Amino acid sequence: MKPGRYFIPAVIWGLLILYLSADPGINLPPSVWDFLGIDKIGHLTFYGIFSFLIAYGYFKLPQTAIKKGLVNTLIISSGYGLAMEIMQYSFFPNRYFEVLDIIANIIGSFVGILLFHHIFLKTR
């Protein structure tokens, strides 16, 4: 069997992120949490799950140096988040490039890696 199959869940999740990033936009109702931006919680959650799935793919690979895999996971997930923001700014007139979204994506990527580490690597 091909080792790429371990990354299929991450690829599917990445396509979901792409689909949602290309969406013309969802107008969220005003909230007390606007200073944080409720959408930032969404970014954090989606990129947390994305990085968790990528890390799991590396974990399942035979003879993979997991630390290198986790670094790669952070680079891939954070880079993808940056690419999605650039794509929104460049190709979709109703979408915007937001630095706070990128920060939420990166924090989410870290959270996903920490959660993965806690679940799969803490017992090693």
Secondary structure, 3 states (H helix, E strand, C coil): CCHHHHHHHHHHHHHHHHHHHHCCCCCCCCCHHHHCCHHHHHHHHHHHHHHHHHHHHHHHCCCCCHHHHHHHHHHHHHHHHHHHHHHHHHHCCCCCCCHHHHHHHHHHHHHHHHHHHHHHHCCC
